[in-house]
Amino acid sequence: MGQNLNRVENLYDKVAREYAETFSGEHEKKPKDQEILHRFSQEIGDRSPVWDFGCGPGQTTKYLKNLGVEISGLDLSEKILEQARTIHPEIHFRKGNILELKFENSSIAGVVAFYAIVHFTEEQVGIAFREVFRVLKSGGIFLFTYHIGKETIHLDEFLGKKVDIDFMFFTTDFILGCLNDSGFEKIEIIAREPYPGVEYESRRAYVFAIKPVVRKSP
Ligand SMILES: C[S@@+](CC[C@H](N)C(=O)[O-])C[C@H]1O[C@@H](n2cnc3c(N)ncnc32)[C@H](O)[C@@H]1O
């Protein structure tokens, strides 16, 4: 059984304004985020389109747009998308579900997903990775982040609002196995310690994974 998506959507609808106020400028305080996003922009070059899945208020979308990436954002929560569109009117944002993507096979050059899997069960992570693999073009890049660990953290309060939601942590072995099972290659997992006073104090990981290039027979 997966975590109920209505519950996730309702959470971000409820905290949309507070989430945008809290997290909009976060990459400025996180040098490793910046290094990783610069690397992504260099590796993706002028390939397009690129999508930010689970984009929230669009801080990562905007960071990459500023680096010249042709990027759009997708999220489950209409209210958080309203925040994203208000803050970044020049960027296209649309509603969608990572677990059931309305994109053609092999149609996207790159996908970023910062902390978009934090509410997924292990089964849903597998579904999400298979969906991302399906929509990526051959040679496409998948960059995502997660909290490292085994725990599930239940919150009754988040950003000053009453909520009822689980945040999932994942082991690196699990993530690696799941990406391999989905067909990704050249998987690189870069772990870091938390920035004290800047973010929730969990170890985090950035992951680069590539959809294999299909070689055409002569
Ligand atoms: C922890 S927030 C991360 C937001 C932003 N990427 C960031 O780094 O701040 C998780 C986001 O993923 C979105 N999300 C969760 N499940 C989703 C799904 N199945 N499809 C699309 N978006 C989803 C939520 O609405 C929320 O905006």
The ligand as an SDF file (V2000), in Angstrom:
LIG
                    3D

 27 29  0  0  0  0  0  0  0  0999 V2000
    9.2840   17.9360    0.3220 C   0  0  0  0  0  0  0  0  0  0  0  0
    8.4390   18.7600   -0.9740 S   0  0  0  0  0  0  0  0  0  0  0  0
    9.8040   19.2000   -2.0430 C   0  0  0  0  0  0  0  0  0  0  0  0
    9.4870   20.4300   -2.8720 C   0  0  0  0  0  0  0  0  0  0  0  0
   10.6990   21.0140   -3.5980 C   0  0  0  0  0  0  0  0  0  0  0  0
   11.1670   20.1170   -4.6360 N   0  0  0  0  0  0  0  0  0  0  0  0
   11.7670   21.2930   -2.5910 C   0  0  0  0  0  0  0  0  0  0  0  0
   12.8930   20.7740   -2.7290 O   0  0  0  0  0  0  0  0  0  0  0  0
   11.5060   22.0760   -1.6680 O   0  0  0  0  0  0  0  0  0  0  0  0
    7.6740   17.4400   -1.8700 C   0  0  0  0  0  0  0  0  0  0  0  0
    6.9030   17.9690   -3.0650 C   0  0  0  0  0  0  0  0  0  0  0  0
    6.5630   16.8660   -3.8950 O   0  0  0  0  0  0  0  0  0  0  0  0
    5.2110   16.9810   -4.2690 C   0  0  0  0  0  0  0  0  0  0  0  0
    4.7010   15.6170   -4.5190 N   0  0  0  0  0  0  0  0  0  0  0  0
    4.5420   14.6140   -3.6160 C   0  0  0  0  0  0  0  0  0  0  0  0
    4.0700   13.5120   -4.2050 N   0  0  0  0  0  0  0  0  0  0  0  0
    3.9300   13.8260   -5.5250 C   0  0  0  0  0  0  0  0  0  0  0  0
    3.4690   13.1040   -6.6590 C   0  0  0  0  0  0  0  0  0  0  0  0
    3.0410   11.8360   -6.5630 N   0  0  0  0  0  0  0  0  0  0  0  0
    3.4510   13.7300   -7.8500 N   0  0  0  0  0  0  0  0  0  0  0  0
    3.8490   15.0170   -7.9710 C   0  0  0  0  0  0  0  0  0  0  0  0
    4.3050   15.7590   -6.9360 N   0  0  0  0  0  0  0  0  0  0  0  0
    4.3370   15.1680   -5.7240 C   0  0  0  0  0  0  0  0  0  0  0  0
    4.5290   17.6630   -3.1000 C   0  0  0  0  0  0  0  0  0  0  0  0
    3.2980   18.2630   -3.4560 O   0  0  0  0  0  0  0  0  0  0  0  0
    5.6140   18.6690   -2.6850 C   0  0  0  0  0  0  0  0  0  0  0  0
    5.4770   19.8900   -3.3680 O   0  0  0  0  0  0  0  0  0  0  0  0
  1  2  1  0
  2  3  1  0
  2 10  1  0
  3  4  1  0
  4  5  1  0
  5  6  1  0
  5  7  1  0
  7  8  2  0
  7  9  1  0
 10 11  1  0
 11 12  1  0
 11 26  1  0
 12 13  1  0
 13 14  1  0
 13 24  1  0
 14 15  1  0
 14 23  1  0
 15 16  2  0
 16 17  1  0
 17 18  1  0
 17 23  2  0
 18 19  1  0
 18 20  2  0
 20 21  1  0
 21 22  2  0
 22 23  1  0
 24 25  1  0
 24 26  1  0
 26 27  1  0
M  CHG  2   2   1   9  -1
M  END
$$$$
